[in-house]
Amino acid sequence: MLLHFKGGNELLYLKLNRREKKAQISSSKTFYKFQPIAWKMLFDKGKERTQEKVTDGLDDKRFKLVLIMAMNQKGYVFQNDRFIKDSK
């Protein structure tokens, strides 16, 4: 799954593999090259375990909506998404 957000002049891309719990981020800070991040970074600090348990039970559509709402709270607006095959 690839999600695209915009916050001010900043573009942010999240590439997620839910099956393997792998996440990558691309932004101006990474010079728009995908860099791996810890899966727990998708969740609120101190609430990672609880939020991960809750989101594990969601289908991709609902998981995406949870991420969109969380990113909105941080000032990022959802632009579009693409579902991509999970790759190794």
C-alpha positions in Angstrom: 0.0 0.0 0.0 1.4 3.4 -0.9 -0.2 6.5 0.7 0.5 10.1 -0.4 0.1 13.1 1.9 0.7 16.8 1.7 1.4 19.1 4.6 2.0 22.7 3.5 4.8 22.5 1.0 5.9 19.0 2.2 5.0 15.8 0.4 5.1 12.6 2.3 4.8 9.0 1.0 4.2 6.0 3.2 4.9 2.5 1.7 3.4 -0.2 3.9 3.5 -3.9 3.9 1.0 -5.0 6.6 1.6 -8.7 6.3 5.3 -8.3 7.2 4.8 -5.1 9.3 7.3 -3.1 7.3 7.0 0.6 6.7 9.0 3.0 4.5 8.8 6.8 4.3 9.7 9.2 1.6 9.8 13.0 2.2 12.1 16.0 1.7 14.0 14.8 4.8 14.9 11.6 3.0 15.5 13.5 -0.3 12.4 11.6 -1.5 14.1 8.2 -1.3 12.3 5.5 0.6 13.8 4.8 4.0 12.7 2.1 6.3 11.1 3.1 9.6 10.0 1.0 12.5 6.4 -0.2 12.3 5.7 1.2 15.7 6.4 4.7 14.3 2.9 4.6 12.7 1.4 4.7 16.2 1.2 7.2 19.0 4.2 7.1 21.4 3.3 5.0 24.5 0.2 3.5 22.8 1.9 1.4 20.2 0.9 -2.0 21.5 -2.7 -1.1 22.0 -3.1 0.7 18.7 -1.3 -2.1 16.8 -3.6 -4.7 18.3 -6.7 -2.7 17.3 -5.4 -2.0 13.7 -4.3 -5.6 13.1 -8.0 -6.6 13.1 -8.9 -4.0 10.5 -9.1 -4.6 6.7 -6.9 -2.5 4.4 -9.6 0.1 3.8 -10.3 0.8 7.5 -6.5 0.7 8.3 -6.0 3.3 5.7 -8.7 5.5 7.1 -7.2 5.3 10.6 -3.8 6.4 9.2 -5.5 9.3 7.2 -7.2 10.6 10.4 -3.9 10.4 12.4 -2.0 12.2 9.6 -4.7 14.9 9.5 -4.2 15.6 13.2 -0.5 16.2 12.4 -1.4 18.6 9.6 -1.1 16.3 6.6 -3.9 16.0 4.0 -4.4 12.8 2.2 -3.8 13.1 -1.6 -4.2 9.6 -3.0 -3.2 6.0 -2.6 -2.2 3.0 -4.7 -2.3 -0.6 -3.6 0.9 -2.3 -4.7 1.9 -5.9 -4.4 3.7 -6.6 -1.1 7.3 -7.0 -2.0 10.2 -8.4 -0.1 
